[in-house]
Amino acid sequence: MKKQIGKIGILCMAVLLILAGCGSGQGAKDANGSKKTEQDVVIYVTRHGKTMLNQEKRVQGFADSPLVDSGTEVAKQLGKGLKGTHFDAVYSSDSGRARETADAILETQGQKHLKLHESKKLREVCFGKYEGDLDANMWGDIAKQLGYPDQPTLMKAISAQRVTIEQSLEKLQKLDDTGMAETYPAVRNRMQQELTKVAKKQADQGGGNVLLVSHGMAIGALISNLTDDYHGEPFENASVTKIRYKHGKFHVESINDMSYVEKGTSKD
């Protein structure tokens, strides 16, 4: 009987030691039994190049149009400025302007054979019935809803942080009778879901750099909860917003950075 009690005691001690080991933060191990250490994932988020609808000052959300020559050129300049940065993955929205931009960047950057992954979650805001309409008509209607006479006055109020993009899109949704116009939180949620998915996948593969091509207002929504340094400013075509992912957290390192494009235009 004493021997049986002794065996039971030894068994219990062994179980406790195993459980203690599991909870001691040892972490996952690789195939060789070595402890895995999570590597940083750096995501280069860029806005697409200028398009035909941009040039005509028309609303372009889910609606799409091809890059104009200057839009292709600025994407190539960004690619030149990113030479020496090795990308382990590339993502874009499923809009043609985003795909064109990604292709132009990779071709001049030196990784044109890298597979492009597309996602609907990376699309621009859907503007409902105003898609393809003149910017002045949509923003003019929003302005009146917010108590401003026209688009220029509203834009000044947004720049002065008296009105937010989120408030503007709330009014847009009320103006839209198609039921398709999106709110800022809805865009933010889908963008951040996709960012998290991309970052975790790359972290599991050992970290590295990711190129992600999206759209101006969608990028703003993406980072709106990640940093206090963004206040609704418009994003330049081919600007870079750099986001670092480590230990399950995101840190926005730069916003609307045109230095890569400037580097790509340099003759030095």
C-alpha positions, 0 to 999 in steps of 0.5 A: 500500500505504501509503495502504491502511495509512493508511485502516485506521489511521484506521478503527481510530481511529474505532472506538476513539473510538466504543467509548470514547464508549459506555463513558464513562457518557454514558447514554441520550438522549431523542428530542431527543438530550438526556441522560436523567436518572433521577428519583426514584420515591417509593412510598407503601406502605399496609396496607388498612383494617380488615376483617370478619375482622380485627374477628372476630380471624380469620386472613386471608391469601389469605382475604378479607373486606370492609372494615368501616365503620371500615376504610373511614373510616380509608382515607378519612382517609388519602386526605385526608391525602394530598391535595396528593400527586400519584400517577402510578400505583397498585397493590394486591394482587388481594384485595378489601380492598386494592382497596376501600382503594385506591378509598377513598384515591383518591376522597378524595385527588382521583384516583379515575379513576387506573387501579388495577393489581392483582398477586397478588404483593402478597397477604398471607402464605398461612396454609394450613389456618388461613385463616379460623380464630381468630388464637388457634388459629393463633398458639397452635399456633405458640407451642407449637412455639416453646416458649411456652404461648399466643399472648399470650406469643409476641407478647410474645417477638416484641415483645422480639425474642426470636422473629422472624416468620420463625421463626414462619412456619417453624413454621407451614409445618410445622403446615400439612398443605395445603402452601400455607402460605408462608415469610417468604423466599417472601413477601419474594421475591415482594413485592420482585420486584413492588416492583422491577418497579413502581419500574423501570417508573415510573423509565422513565416519568420518576419520580414518586409511586406508591401501593401497597396491600398487607397487614401481614405482607407489607409487613414481609417487603418491607422486612425486607431493605431496612432495619435499622429494622424488627424485626417490629412489626405494621403499623397499618391505613392506615399509610404506609411510604415507600420511595424508589427512585433509581439502582437502589437502595431507601431506606426513609424511614419505617415504619408512619407514621400521620401522614397519617391523623392529618392527614386527621382534623384539622379545620384 
